[in-house]
Amino acid sequence: MPSPYQPLHCDLHDYLEIACMHGYELQVELRDGSSFVAVALTTRTAPSKEEFLLLHNASGRFEVRLDRLLAITPLTPGASFARILMSSRDNG
């Protein structure tokens, strides 16, 4: 059974919005220790109020629940931010 959704702090959403708006290629680090590279497409909120980041890479389109994100780092030249820790639980 999945753990209950923990919303991100509001200020962290801004970085996701920027990444999606500009189609940044991101190095995405997850809380489980895995990581991958993908292009940010958009975010969505499920009827259950869980929020997701929709991404695309050579494997296709997929989504990641926002509270599974540990950090995002834009790989796109000229990006307006560097590595951001995405924490819904005090960086824990």
PDB file of N, CA, C and O in Angstrom:
ATOM      1  N   MET A   1       0.846  -1.184   0.000  1.00  0.00           N
ATOM      2  CA  MET A   1       0.000   0.000   0.000  1.00  0.00           C
ATOM      3  C   MET A   1       0.887   1.242   0.000  1.00  0.00           C
ATOM      4  O   MET A   1       1.805   1.342   0.814  1.00  0.00           O
ATOM      5  N   PRO A   2       0.627   2.192  -0.903  1.00  0.00           N
ATOM      6  CA  PRO A   2       1.445   3.406  -0.963  1.00  0.00           C
ATOM      7  C   PRO A   2       1.284   4.247   0.301  1.00  0.00           C
ATOM      8  O   PRO A   2       0.241   4.224   0.955  1.00  0.00           O
ATOM      9  N   SER A   3       2.344   4.992   0.629  1.00  0.00           N
ATOM     10  CA  SER A   3       2.271   5.868   1.801  1.00  0.00           C
ATOM     11  C   SER A   3       1.374   7.060   1.495  1.00  0.00           C
ATOM     12  O   SER A   3       1.208   7.425   0.331  1.00  0.00           O
ATOM     13  N   PRO A   4       0.790   7.674   2.531  1.00  0.00           N
ATOM     14  CA  PRO A   4      -0.073   8.843   2.312  1.00  0.00           C
ATOM     15  C   PRO A   4       0.707   9.975   1.649  1.00  0.00           C
ATOM     16  O   PRO A   4       1.885  10.186   1.938  1.00  0.00           O
ATOM     17  N   TYR A   5       0.047  10.682   0.773  1.00  0.00           N
ATOM     18  CA  TYR A   5       0.686  11.786   0.045  1.00  0.00           C
ATOM     19  C   TYR A   5       1.047  12.920   0.995  1.00  0.00           C
ATOM     20  O   TYR A   5       0.243  13.320   1.837  1.00  0.00           O
ATOM     21  N   GLN A   6       2.268  13.432   0.851  1.00  0.00           N
ATOM     22  CA  GLN A   6       2.751  14.574   1.625  1.00  0.00           C
ATOM     23  C   GLN A   6       2.976  15.730   0.654  1.00  0.00           C
ATOM     24  O   GLN A   6       3.931  15.684  -0.122  1.00  0.00           O
ATOM     25  N   PRO A   7       2.134  16.765   0.667  1.00  0.00           N
ATOM     26  CA  PRO A   7       2.284  17.870  -0.280  1.00  0.00           C
ATOM     27  C   PRO A   7       3.640  18.571  -0.136  1.00  0.00           C
ATOM     28  O   PRO A   7       4.206  18.655   0.955  1.00  0.00           O
ATOM     29  N   LEU A   8       4.138  19.067  -1.264  1.00  0.00           N
ATOM     30  CA  LEU A   8       5.360  19.870  -1.257  1.00  0.00           C
ATOM     31  C   LEU A   8       5.070  21.243  -0.681  1.00  0.00           C
ATOM     32  O   LEU A   8       3.932  21.713  -0.701  1.00  0.00           O
ATOM     33  N   HIS A   9       6.115  21.880  -0.167  1.00  0.00           N
ATOM     34  CA  HIS A   9       5.975  23.277   0.235  1.00  0.00           C
ATOM     35  C   HIS A   9       5.647  24.090  -1.007  1.00  0.00           C
ATOM     36  O   HIS A   9       6.144  23.788  -2.092  1.00  0.00           O
ATOM     37  N   CYS A  10       4.830  25.100  -0.866  1.00  0.00           N
ATOM     38  CA  CYS A  10       4.350  25.882  -2.003  1.00  0.00           C
ATOM     39  C   CYS A  10       5.479  26.503  -2.826  1.00  0.00           C
ATOM     40  O   CYS A  10       5.399  26.538  -4.054  1.00  0.00           O
ATOM     41  N   ASP A  11       6.535  26.995  -2.158  1.00  0.00           N
ATOM     42  CA  ASP A  11       7.600  27.656  -2.904  1.00  0.00           C
ATOM     43  C   ASP A  11       8.341  26.697  -3.836  1.00  0.00           C
ATOM     44  O   ASP A  11       8.933  27.140  -4.820  1.00  0.00           O
ATOM     45  N   LEU A  12       8.321  25.401  -3.551  1.00  0.00           N
ATOM     46  CA  LEU A  12       8.985  24.436  -4.415  1.00  0.00           C
ATOM     47  C   LEU A  12       8.223  24.213  -5.718  1.00  0.00           C
ATOM     48  O   LEU A  12       8.814  23.829  -6.728  1.00  0.00           O
ATOM     49  N   HIS A  13       6.933  24.450  -5.698  1.00  0.00           N
ATOM     50  CA  HIS A  13       6.131  24.316  -6.919  1.00  0.00           C
ATOM     51  C   HIS A  13       6.606  25.282  -7.998  1.00  0.00           C
ATOM     52  O   HIS A  13       6.534  24.967  -9.186  1.00  0.00           O
ATOM     53  N   ASP A  14       7.090  26.454  -7.594  1.00  0.00           N
ATOM     54  CA  ASP A  14       7.552  27.445  -8.571  1.00  0.00           C
ATOM     55  C   ASP A  14       8.652  26.875  -9.461  1.00  0.00           C
ATOM     56  O   ASP A  14       8.662  27.119 -10.667  1.00  0.00           O
ATOM     57  N   TYR A  15       9.577  26.120  -8.874  1.00  0.00           N
ATOM     58  CA  TYR A  15      10.664  25.534  -9.662  1.00  0.00           C
ATOM     59  C   TYR A  15      10.139  24.514 -10.663  1.00  0.00           C
ATOM     60  O   TYR A  15      10.630  24.433 -11.789  1.00  0.00           O
ATOM     61  N   LEU A  16       9.152  23.744 -10.259  1.00  0.00           N
ATOM     62  CA  LEU A  16       8.554  22.777 -11.176  1.00  0.00           C
ATOM     63  C   LEU A  16       7.826  23.489 -12.313  1.00  0.00           C
ATOM     64  O   LEU A  16       7.901  23.067 -13.467  1.00  0.00           O
ATOM     65  N   GLU A  17       7.121  24.570 -11.981  1.00  0.00           N
ATOM     66  CA  GLU A  17       6.413  25.344 -13.005  1.00  0.00           C
ATOM     67  C   GLU A  17       7.388  25.923 -14.027  1.00  0.00           C
ATOM     68  O   GLU A  17       7.134  25.876 -15.230  1.00  0.00           O
ATOM     69  N   ILE A  18       8.505  26.469 -13.541  1.00  0.00           N
ATOM     70  CA  ILE A  18       9.526  27.028 -14.437  1.00  0.00           C
ATOM     71  C   ILE A  18      10.103  25.936 -15.324  1.00  0.00           C
ATOM     72  O   ILE A  18      10.252  26.127 -16.531  1.00  0.00           O
ATOM     73  N   ALA A  19      10.428  24.788 -14.728  1.00  0.00           N
ATOM     74  CA  ALA A  19      10.999  23.675 -15.492  1.00  0.00           C
ATOM     75  C   ALA A  19      10.042  23.218 -16.594  1.00  0.00           C
ATOM     76  O   ALA A  19      10.467  22.938 -17.714  1.00  0.00           O
ATOM     77  N   CYS A  20       8.767  23.144 -16.275  1.00  0.00           N
ATOM     78  CA  CYS A  20       7.770  22.719 -17.262  1.00  0.00           C
ATOM     79  C   CYS A  20       7.556  23.793 -18.329  1.00  0.00           C
ATOM     80  O   CYS A  20       7.493  23.486 -19.520  1.00  0.00           O
ATOM     81  N   MET A  21       7.447  25.033 -17.906  1.00  0.00           N
ATOM     82  CA  MET A  21       7.189  26.135 -18.832  1.00  0.00           C
ATOM     83  C   MET A  21       8.292  26.243 -19.887  1.00  0.00           C
ATOM     84  O   MET A  21       8.021  26.549 -21.048  1.00  0.00           O
ATOM     85  N   HIS A  22       9.537  25.991 -19.474  1.00  0.00           N
ATOM     86  CA  HIS A  22      10.679  26.112 -20.382  1.00  0.00           C
ATOM     87  C   HIS A  22      11.125  24.769 -20.948  1.00  0.00           C
ATOM     88  O   HIS A  22      12.075  24.713 -21.729  1.00  0.00           O
ATOM     89  N   GLY A  23      10.450  23.689 -20.564  1.00  0.00           N
ATOM     90  CA  GLY A  23      10.802  22.368 -21.075  1.00  0.00           C
ATOM     91  C   GLY A  23      12.212  21.946 -20.716  1.00  0.00           C
ATOM     92  O   GLY A  23      12.923  21.363 -21.534  1.00  0.00           O
ATOM     93  N   TYR A  24      12.619  22.244 -19.481  1.00  0.00           N
ATOM     94  CA  TYR A  24      13.969  21.902 -19.041  1.00  0.00           C
ATOM     95  C   TYR A  24      14.188  20.393 -19.037  1.00  0.00           C
ATOM     96  O   TYR A  24      13.305  19.615 -18.674  1.00  0.00           O
ATOM     97  N   GLU A  25      15.383  20.007 -19.449  1.00  0.00           N
ATOM     98  CA  GLU A  25      15.836  18.646 -19.227  1.00  0.00           C
ATOM     99  C   GLU A  25      16.354  18.607 -17.793  1.00  0.00           C
ATOM    100  O   GLU A  25      17.161  19.450 -17.399  1.00  0.00           O
ATOM    101  N   LEU A  26      15.898  17.644 -17.027  1.00  0.00           N
ATOM    102  CA  LEU A  26      16.234  17.569 -15.607  1.00  0.00           C
ATOM    103  C   LEU A  26      16.932  16.266 -15.253  1.00  0.00           C
ATOM    104  O   LEU A  26      16.617  15.205 -15.792  1.00  0.00           O
ATOM    105  N   GLN A  27      17.877  16.368 -14.343  1.00  0.00           N
ATOM    106  CA  GLN A  27      18.373  15.192 -13.627  1.00  0.00           C
ATOM    107  C   GLN A  27      17.438  15.082 -12.430  1.00  0.00           C
ATOM    108  O   GLN A  27      17.413  15.978 -11.586  1.00  0.00           O
ATOM    109  N   VAL A  28      16.679  14.015 -12.344  1.00  0.00           N
ATOM    110  CA  VAL A  28      15.688  13.826 -11.291  1.00  0.00           C
ATOM    111  C   VAL A  28      16.213  12.780 -10.318  1.00  0.00           C
ATOM    112  O   VAL A  28      16.544  11.660 -10.710  1.00  0.00           O
ATOM    113  N   GLU A  29      16.286  13.159  -9.042  1.00  0.00           N
ATOM    114  CA  GLU A  29      16.702  12.239  -7.992  1.00  0.00           C
ATOM    115  C   GLU A  29      15.470  11.919  -7.141  1.00  0.00           C
ATOM    116  O   GLU A  29      14.739  12.815  -6.716  1.00  0.00           O
ATOM    117  N   LEU A  30      15.260  10.635  -6.905  1.00  0.00           N
ATOM    118  CA  LEU A  30      14.111  10.209  -6.114  1.00  0.00           C
ATOM    119  C   LEU A  30      14.552   9.822  -4.708  1.00  0.00           C
ATOM    120  O   LEU A  30      15.719   9.512  -4.471  1.00  0.00           O
ATOM    121  N   ARG A  31      13.612   9.845  -3.794  1.00  0.00           N
ATOM    122  CA  ARG A  31      13.896   9.498  -2.392  1.00  0.00           C
ATOM    123  C   ARG A  31      14.369   8.059  -2.215  1.00  0.00           C
ATOM    124  O   ARG A  31      15.025   7.745  -1.222  1.00  0.00           O
ATOM    125  N   ASP A  32      14.044   7.178  -3.167  1.00  0.00           N
ATOM    126  CA  ASP A  32      14.469   5.780  -3.051  1.00  0.00           C
ATOM    127  C   ASP A  32      15.911   5.565  -3.504  1.00  0.00           C
ATOM    128  O   ASP A  32      16.401   4.436  -3.493  1.00  0.00           O
ATOM    129  N   GLY A  33      16.602   6.651  -3.907  1.00  0.00           N
ATOM    130  CA  GLY A  33      17.996   6.564  -4.323  1.00  0.00           C
ATOM    131  C   GLY A  33      18.198   6.460  -5.822  1.00  0.00           C
ATOM    132  O   GLY A  33      19.330   6.565  -6.296  1.00  0.00           O
ATOM    133  N   SER A  34      17.143   6.260  -6.570  1.00  0.00           N
ATOM    134  CA  SER A  34      17.273   6.174  -8.029  1.00  0.00           C
ATOM    135  C   SER A  34      17.292   7.570  -8.639  1.00  0.00           C
ATOM    136  O   SER A  34      16.890   8.549  -8.011  1.00  0.00           O
ATOM    137  N   SER A  35      17.767   7.636  -9.878  1.00  0.00           N
ATOM    138  CA  SER A  35      17.765   8.915 -10.594  1.00  0.00           C
ATOM    139  C   SER A  35      17.658   8.647 -12.084  1.00  0.00           C
ATOM    140  O   SER A  35      17.929   7.540 -12.549  1.00  0.00           O
ATOM    141  N   PHE A  36      17.262   9.668 -12.823  1.00  0.00           N
ATOM    142  CA  PHE A  36      17.119   9.562 -14.270  1.00  0.00           C
ATOM    143  C   PHE A  36      17.108  10.967 -14.856  1.00  0.00           C
ATOM    144  O   PHE A  36      16.983  11.957 -14.136  1.00  0.00           O
ATOM    145  N   VAL A  37      17.239  11.034 -16.174  1.00  0.00           N
ATOM    146  CA  VAL A  37      17.171  12.296 -16.905  1.00  0.00           C
ATOM    147  C   VAL A  37      15.898  12.287 -17.738  1.00  0.00           C
ATOM    148  O   VAL A  37      15.585  11.292 -18.392  1.00  0.00           O
ATOM    149  N   ALA A  38      15.164  13.399 -17.712  1.00  0.00           N
ATOM    150  CA  ALA A  38      13.937  13.517 -18.492  1.00  0.00           C
ATOM    151  C   ALA A  38      13.585  14.987 -18.664  1.00  0.00           C
ATOM    152  O   ALA A  38      14.083  15.845 -17.936  1.00  0.00           O
ATOM    153  N   VAL A  39      12.729  15.263 -19.623  1.00  0.00           N
ATOM    154  CA  VAL A  39      12.240  16.616 -19.886  1.00  0.00           C
ATOM    155  C   VAL A  39      10.943  16.836 -19.106  1.00  0.00           C
ATOM    156  O   VAL A  39      10.031  16.011 -19.150  1.00  0.00           O
ATOM    157  N   ALA A  40      10.876  17.960 -18.393  1.00  0.00           N
ATOM    158  CA  ALA A  40       9.670  18.323 -17.639  1.00  0.00           C
ATOM    159  C   ALA A  40       8.586  18.778 -18.601  1.00  0.00           C
ATOM    160  O   ALA A  40       8.834  19.629 -19.455  1.00  0.00           O
ATOM    161  N   LEU A  41       7.383  18.219 -18.473  1.00  0.00           N
ATOM    162  CA  LEU A  41       6.269  18.568 -19.348  1.00  0.00           C
ATOM    163  C   LEU A  41       5.227  19.431 -18.644  1.00  0.00           C
ATOM    164  O   LEU A  41       4.927  20.539 -19.087  1.00  0.00           O
ATOM    165  N   THR A  42       4.684  18.923 -17.557  1.00  0.00           N
ATOM    166  CA  THR A  42       3.633  19.635 -16.829  1.00  0.00           C
ATOM    167  C   THR A  42       3.439  18.960 -15.473  1.00  0.00           C
ATOM    168  O   THR A  42       4.072  17.947 -15.172  1.00  0.00           O
ATOM    169  N   THR A  43       2.567  19.531 -14.671  1.00  0.00           N
ATOM    170  CA  THR A  43       2.165  18.906 -13.419  1.00  0.00           C
ATOM    171  C   THR A  43       0.671  18.632 -13.495  1.00  0.00           C
ATOM    172  O   THR A  43      -0.049  19.236 -14.291  1.00  0.00           O
ATOM    173  N   ARG A  44       0.226  17.718 -12.660  1.00  0.00           N
ATOM    174  CA  ARG A  44      -1.215  17.449 -12.595  1.00  0.00           C
ATOM    175  C   ARG A  44      -1.571  17.064 -11.176  1.00  0.00           C
ATOM    176  O   ARG A  44      -0.743  16.564 -10.416  1.00  0.00           O
ATOM    177  N   THR A  45      -2.819  17.308 -10.842  1.00  0.00           N
ATOM    178  CA  THR A  45      -3.358  16.928  -9.542  1.00  0.00           C
ATOM    179  C   THR A  45      -4.442  15.886  -9.771  1.00  0.00           C
ATOM    180  O   THR A  45      -5.377  16.104 -10.542  1.00  0.00           O
ATOM    181  N   ALA A  46      -4.311  14.767  -9.101  1.00  0.00           N
ATOM    182  CA  ALA A  46      -5.290  13.688  -9.203  1.00  0.00           C
ATOM    183  C   ALA A  46      -6.512  14.024  -8.349  1.00  0.00           C
ATOM    184  O   ALA A  46      -6.424  14.863  -7.453  1.00  0.00           O
ATOM    185  N   PRO A  47      -7.647  13.380  -8.613  1.00  0.00           N
ATOM    186  CA  PRO A  47      -8.831  13.600  -7.777  1.00  0.00           C
ATOM    187  C   PRO A  47      -8.562  13.358  -6.287  1.00  0.00           C
ATOM    188  O   PRO A  47      -9.224  13.940  -5.427  1.00  0.00           O
ATOM    189  N   SER A  48      -7.590  12.500  -5.996  1.00  0.00           N
ATOM    190  CA  SER A  48      -7.226  12.207  -4.611  1.00  0.00           C
ATOM    191  C   SER A  48      -6.379  13.313  -3.980  1.00  0.00           C
ATOM    192  O   SER A  48      -5.999  13.213  -2.814  1.00  0.00           O
ATOM    193  N   LYS A  49      -6.082  14.364  -4.747  1.00  0.00           N
ATOM    194  CA  LYS A  49      -5.257  15.513  -4.338  1.00  0.00           C
ATOM    195  C   LYS A  49      -3.762  15.223  -4.375  1.00  0.00           C
ATOM    196  O   LYS A  49      -2.966  16.080  -3.991  1.00  0.00           O
ATOM    197  N   GLU A  50      -3.360  14.037  -4.826  1.00  0.00           N
ATOM    198  CA  GLU A  50      -1.942  13.760  -5.034  1.00  0.00           C
ATOM    199  C   GLU A  50      -1.489  14.546  -6.258  1.00  0.00           C
ATOM    200  O   GLU A  50      -2.231  14.682  -7.231  1.00  0.00           O
ATOM    201  N   GLU A  51      -0.260  15.061  -6.199  1.00  0.00           N
ATOM    202  CA  GLU A  51       0.274  15.853  -7.299  1.00  0.00           C
ATOM    203  C   GLU A  51       1.414  15.095  -7.968  1.00  0.00           C
ATOM    204  O   GLU A  51       2.166  14.373  -7.314  1.00  0.00           O
ATOM    205  N   PHE A  52       1.528  15.272  -9.286  1.00  0.00           N
ATOM    206  CA  PHE A  52       2.491  14.543 -10.092  1.00  0.00           C
ATOM    207  C   PHE A  52       3.220  15.476 -11.047  1.00  0.00           C
ATOM    208  O   PHE A  52       2.667  16.475 -11.509  1.00  0.00           O
ATOM    209  N   LEU A  53       4.478  15.130 -11.336  1.00  0.00           N
ATOM    210  CA  LEU A  53       5.258  15.780 -12.375  1.00  0.00           C
ATOM    211  C   LEU A  53       5.261  14.845 -13.574  1.00  0.00           C
ATOM    212  O   LEU A  53       5.661  13.686 -13.462  1.00  0.00           O
ATOM    213  N   LEU A  54       4.813  15.346 -14.723  1.00  0.00           N
ATOM    214  CA  LEU A  54       4.815  14.556 -15.946  1.00  0.00           C
ATOM    215  C   LEU A  54       6.097  14.856 -16.698  1.00  0.00           C
ATOM    216  O   LEU A  54       6.484  16.012 -16.872  1.00  0.00           O
ATOM    217  N   LEU A  55       6.751  13.783 -17.142  1.00  0.00           N
ATOM    218  CA  LEU A  55       8.069  13.869 -17.761  1.00  0.00           C
ATOM    219  C   LEU A  55       8.109  13.043 -19.033  1.00  0.00           C
ATOM    220  O   LEU A  55       7.213  12.240 -19.295  1.00  0.00           O
ATOM    221  N   HIS A  56       9.166  13.250 -19.828  1.00  0.00           N
ATOM    222  CA  HIS A  56       9.353  12.490 -21.052  1.00  0.00           C
ATOM    223  C   HIS A  56      10.841  12.233 -21.247  1.00  0.00           C
ATOM    224  O   HIS A  56      11.663  13.131 -21.062  1.00  0.00           O
ATOM    225  N   ASN A  57      11.181  11.005 -21.622  1.00  0.00           N
ATOM    226  CA  ASN A  57      12.541  10.690 -22.041  1.00  0.00           C
ATOM    227  C   ASN A  57      12.453   9.587 -23.100  1.00  0.00           C
ATOM    228  O   ASN A  57      11.373   9.314 -23.622  1.00  0.00           O
ATOM    229  N   ALA A  58      13.582   8.957 -23.416  1.00  0.00           N
ATOM    230  CA  ALA A  58      13.606   7.934 -24.465  1.00  0.00           C
ATOM    231  C   ALA A  58      12.666   6.764 -24.158  1.00  0.00           C
ATOM    232  O   ALA A  58      12.244   6.052 -25.069  1.00  0.00           O
ATOM    233  N   SER A  59      12.339   6.567 -22.889  1.00  0.00           N
ATOM    234  CA  SER A  59      11.420   5.488 -22.500  1.00  0.00           C
ATOM    235  C   SER A  59       9.963   5.859 -22.698  1.00  0.00           C
ATOM    236  O   SER A  59       9.092   4.994 -22.610  1.00  0.00           O
ATOM    237  N   GLY A  60       9.678   7.129 -22.963  1.00  0.00           N
ATOM    238  CA  GLY A  60       8.314   7.586 -23.161  1.00  0.00           C
ATOM    239  C   GLY A  60       7.883   8.582 -22.095  1.00  0.00           C
ATOM    240  O   GLY A  60       8.711   9.135 -21.372  1.00  0.00           O
ATOM    241  N   ARG A  61       6.580   8.801 -22.008  1.00  0.00           N
ATOM    242  CA  ARG A  61       6.007   9.717 -21.010  1.00  0.00           C
ATOM    243  C   ARG A  61       5.675   8.950 -19.747  1.00  0.00           C
ATOM    244  O   ARG A  61       5.234   7.802 -19.792  1.00  0.00           O
ATOM    245  N   PHE A  62       5.895   9.606 -18.621  1.00  0.00           N
ATOM    246  CA  PHE A  62       5.592   8.986 -17.336  1.00  0.00           C
ATOM    247  C   PHE A  62       5.434  10.086 -16.301  1.00  0.00           C
ATOM    248  O   PHE A  62       5.702  11.253 -16.587  1.00  0.00           O
ATOM    249  N   GLU A  63       5.004   9.725 -15.110  1.00  0.00           N
ATOM    250  CA  GLU A  63       4.812  10.714 -14.052  1.00  0.00           C
ATOM    251  C   GLU A  63       5.420  10.217 -12.757  1.00  0.00           C
ATOM    252  O   GLU A  63       5.560   9.016 -12.526  1.00  0.00           O
ATOM    253  N   VAL A  64       5.777  11.184 -11.917  1.00  0.00           N
ATOM    254  CA  VAL A  64       6.353  10.902 -10.611  1.00  0.00           C
ATOM    255  C   VAL A  64       5.554  11.693  -9.581  1.00  0.00           C
ATOM    256  O   VAL A  64       5.354  12.897  -9.737  1.00  0.00           O
ATOM    257  N   ARG A  65       5.103  11.022  -8.537  1.00  0.00           N
ATOM    258  CA  ARG A  65       4.405  11.718  -7.455  1.00  0.00           C
ATOM    259  C   ARG A  65       5.384  12.694  -6.807  1.00  0.00           C
ATOM    260  O   ARG A  65       6.522  12.328  -6.514  1.00  0.00           O
ATOM    261  N   LEU A  66       4.949  13.925  -6.582  1.00  0.00           N
ATOM    262  CA  LEU A  66       5.860  14.975  -6.131  1.00  0.00           C
ATOM    263  C   LEU A  66       6.563  14.663  -4.823  1.00  0.00           C
ATOM    264  O   LEU A  66       7.710  15.069  -4.639  1.00  0.00           O
ATOM    265  N   ASP A  67       5.922  13.964  -3.922  1.00  0.00           N
ATOM    266  CA  ASP A  67       6.588  13.673  -2.646  1.00  0.00           C
ATOM    267  C   ASP A  67       7.617  12.551  -2.764  1.00  0.00           C
ATOM    268  O   ASP A  67       8.250  12.189  -1.772  1.00  0.00           O
ATOM    269  N   ARG A  68       7.791  11.997  -3.961  1.00  0.00           N
ATOM    270  CA  ARG A  68       8.846  11.005  -4.207  1.00  0.00           C
ATOM    271  C   ARG A  68      10.142  11.682  -4.668  1.00  0.00           C
ATOM    272  O   ARG A  68      11.196  11.048  -4.711  1.00  0.00           O
ATOM    273  N   LEU A  69      10.057  12.985  -5.016  1.00  0.00           N
ATOM    274  CA  LEU A  69      11.220  13.722  -5.501  1.00  0.00           C
ATOM    275  C   LEU A  69      12.153  14.082  -4.355  1.00  0.00           C
ATOM    276  O   LEU A  69      11.712  14.567  -3.313  1.00  0.00           O
ATOM    277  N   LEU A  70      13.432  13.843  -4.550  1.00  0.00           N
ATOM    278  CA  LEU A  70      14.448  14.296  -3.613  1.00  0.00           C
ATOM    279  C   LEU A  70      15.047  15.606  -4.105  1.00  0.00           C
ATOM    280  O   LEU A  70      15.187  16.559  -3.338  1.00  0.00           O
ATOM    281  N   ALA A  71      15.402  15.652  -5.397  1.00  0.00           N
ATOM    282  CA  ALA A  71      16.009  16.858  -5.963  1.00  0.00           C
ATOM    283  C   ALA A  71      15.811  16.861  -7.470  1.00  0.00           C
ATOM    284  O   ALA A  71      15.644  15.816  -8.100  1.00  0.00           O
ATOM    285  N   ILE A  72      15.835  18.074  -8.034  1.00  0.00           N
ATOM    286  CA  ILE A  72      15.861  18.239  -9.488  1.00  0.00           C
ATOM    287  C   ILE A  72      17.022  19.166  -9.818  1.00  0.00           C
ATOM    288  O   ILE A  72      17.273  20.146  -9.116  1.00  0.00           O
ATOM    289  N   THR A  73      17.723  18.841 -10.897  1.00  0.00           N
ATOM    290  CA  THR A  73      18.828  19.675 -11.380  1.00  0.00           C
ATOM    291  C   THR A  73      18.620  19.904 -12.860  1.00  0.00           C
ATOM    292  O   THR A  73      18.617  18.943 -13.630  1.00  0.00           O
ATOM    293  N   PRO A  74      18.444  21.158 -13.290  1.00  0.00           N
ATOM    294  CA  PRO A  74      18.289  21.413 -14.721  1.00  0.00           C
ATOM    295  C   PRO A  74      19.605  21.179 -15.461  1.00  0.00           C
ATOM    296  O   PRO A  74      20.666  21.625 -15.023  1.00  0.00           O
ATOM    297  N   LEU A  75      19.519  20.482 -16.572  1.00  0.00           N
ATOM    298  CA  LEU A  75      20.672  20.238 -17.429  1.00  0.00           C
ATOM    299  C   LEU A  75      20.641  21.141 -18.657  1.00  0.00           C
ATOM    300  O   LEU A  75      21.600  21.180 -19.428  1.00  0.00           O
ATOM    301  N   THR A  76      19.557  21.853 -18.834  1.00  0.00           N
ATOM    302  CA  THR A  76      19.387  22.766 -19.957  1.00  0.00           C
ATOM    303  C   THR A  76      20.286  23.983 -19.761  1.00  0.00           C
ATOM    304  O   THR A  76      20.225  24.628 -18.714  1.00  0.00           O
ATOM    305  N   PRO A  77      21.124  24.309 -20.754  1.00  0.00           N
ATOM    306  CA  PRO A  77      21.972  25.507 -20.630  1.00  0.00           C
ATOM    307  C   PRO A  77      21.140  26.768 -20.406  1.00  0.00           C
ATOM    308  O   PRO A  77      20.090  26.950 -21.022  1.00  0.00           O
ATOM    309  N   GLY A  78      21.627  27.639 -19.511  1.00  0.00           N
ATOM    310  CA  GLY A  78      20.935  28.895 -19.237  1.00  0.00           C
ATOM    311  C   GLY A  78      19.743  28.773 -18.314  1.00  0.00           C
ATOM    312  O   GLY A  78      18.977  29.728 -18.178  1.00  0.00           O
ATOM    313  N   ALA A  79      19.560  27.634 -17.678  1.00  0.00           N
ATOM    314  CA  ALA A  79      18.428  27.446 -16.769  1.00  0.00           C
ATOM    315  C   ALA A  79      18.471  28.506 -15.671  1.00  0.00           C
ATOM    316  O   ALA A  79      19.544  28.969 -15.285  1.00  0.00           O
ATOM    317  N   SER A  80      17.313  28.878 -15.182  1.00  0.00           N
ATOM    318  CA  SER A  80      17.215  29.968 -14.202  1.00  0.00           C
ATOM    319  C   SER A  80      17.413  29.522 -12.759  1.00  0.00           C
ATOM    320  O   SER A  80      17.325  30.345 -11.848  1.00  0.00           O
ATOM    321  N   PHE A  81      17.678  28.238 -12.531  1.00  0.00           N
ATOM    322  CA  PHE A  81      17.980  27.756 -11.187  1.00  0.00           C
ATOM    323  C   PHE A  81      18.927  26.568 -11.301  1.00  0.00           C
ATOM    324  O   PHE A  81      19.071  25.974 -12.369  1.00  0.00           O
ATOM    325  N   ALA A  82      19.570  26.231 -10.189  1.00  0.00           N
ATOM    326  CA  ALA A  82      20.473  25.079 -10.120  1.00  0.00           C
ATOM    327  C   ALA A  82      19.764  23.964  -9.348  1.00  0.00           C
ATOM    328  O   ALA A  82      18.536  23.948  -9.271  1.00  0.00           O
ATOM    329  N   ARG A  83      20.520  23.050  -8.788  1.00  0.00           N
ATOM    330  CA  ARG A  83      19.916  21.912  -8.063  1.00  0.00           C
ATOM    331  C   ARG A  83      19.022  22.406  -6.932  1.00  0.00           C
ATOM    332  O   ARG A  83      19.412  23.257  -6.133  1.00  0.00           O
ATOM    333  N   ILE A  84      17.820  21.854  -6.885  1.00  0.00           N
ATOM    334  CA  ILE A  84      16.843  22.204  -5.859  1.00  0.00           C
ATOM    335  C   ILE A  84      16.460  20.940  -5.096  1.00  0.00           C
ATOM    336  O   ILE A  84      16.046  19.942  -5.685  1.00  0.00           O
ATOM    337  N   LEU A  85      16.605  21.002  -3.777  1.00  0.00           N
ATOM    338  CA  LEU A  85      16.103  19.919  -2.939  1.00  0.00           C
ATOM    339  C   LEU A  85      14.600  20.076  -2.811  1.00  0.00           C
ATOM    340  O   LEU A  85      14.109  21.130  -2.407  1.00  0.00           O
ATOM    341  N   MET A  86      13.881  19.037  -3.151  1.00  0.00           N
ATOM    342  CA  MET A  86      12.420  19.051  -3.117  1.00  0.00           C
ATOM    343  C   MET A  86      11.983  18.291  -1.876  1.00  0.00           C
ATOM    344  O   MET A  86      11.953  17.060  -1.873  1.00  0.00           O
ATOM    345  N   SER A  87      11.649  19.015  -0.836  1.00  0.00           N
ATOM    346  CA  SER A  87      11.353  18.346   0.424  1.00  0.00           C
ATOM    347  C   SER A  87       9.967  18.706   0.922  1.00  0.00           C
ATOM    348  O   SER A  87       9.610  19.880   1.028  1.00  0.00           O
ATOM    349  N   SER A  88       9.204  17.688   1.220  1.00  0.00           N
ATOM    350  CA  SER A  88       7.912  17.920   1.863  1.00  0.00           C
ATOM    351  C   SER A  88       8.013  17.628   3.349  1.00  0.00           C
ATOM    352  O   SER A  88       7.050  17.808   4.095  1.00  0.00           O
ATOM    353  N   ARG A  89       9.196  17.172   3.778  1.00  0.00           N
ATOM    354  CA  ARG A  89       9.371  16.785   5.178  1.00  0.00           C
ATOM    355  C   ARG A  89      10.713  17.267   5.717  1.00  0.00           C
ATOM    356  O   ARG A  89      11.521  16.453   6.162  1.00  0.00           O
ATOM    357  N   ASP A  90      10.965  18.573   5.685  1.00  0.00           N
ATOM    358  CA  ASP A  90      12.182  19.142   6.269  1.00  0.00           C
ATOM    359  C   ASP A  90      13.438  18.427   5.792  1.00  0.00           C
ATOM    360  O   ASP A  90      14.285  18.049   6.601  1.00  0.00           O
ATOM    361  N   ASN A  91      13.561  18.238   4.475  1.00  0.00           N
ATOM    362  CA  ASN A  91      14.720  17.585   3.857  1.00  0.00           C
ATOM    363  C   ASN A  91      14.925  16.170   4.346  1.00  0.00           C
ATOM    364  O   ASN A  91      16.020  15.628   4.200  1.00  0.00           O
ATOM    365  N   GLY A  92      13.909  15.553   4.922  1.00  0.00           N
ATOM    366  CA  GLY A  92      14.057  14.193   5.423  1.00  0.00           C
ATOM    367  C   GLY A  92      13.481  13.246   4.497  1.00  0.00           C
ATOM    368  O   GLY A  92      13.509  12.042   4.748  1.00  0.00           O
TER     369      GLY A  92
END
